Amino acid sequence: MSKRINRLEDWLTAGDASQQLSEKMGFRVPPQYIRSLAKSKRQPVRVQSLGYHQLYHKDDILACKVKQKIKREGE
C-alpha cells in the first residue's frame, strides 16, 4: 500500500485560501472564515500546522460551499 506524498502545492495559507474561495463564490470570504471552517465539523478541512502558521488543504477549500451573509438595514 503506498501513501500519497504531501506536496506543498496542495496546501494553502488562510489568505490564499480566502482569495481562491472568493473567486469561486463571487464575493469576498475573509481569512478568519477559513480558520473557522477548519474548526467546524460540518465542512471538515484538513489542516497542517507549521509552528505558528497553519496550512489548509486545497481540495477541501475548493469543495466548500459558502453562503453570502445577508446585510440588514440597521447594520
Buried (B, 14 or more C-beta within 10 A) or exposed (E): EEEEEEEEEBBBBBEBBBBBBBEEBEEEBEBEBBBEBBEEEEEBBBBEEEEEEBBBBBEBBEEBEBEEEEEEEEE
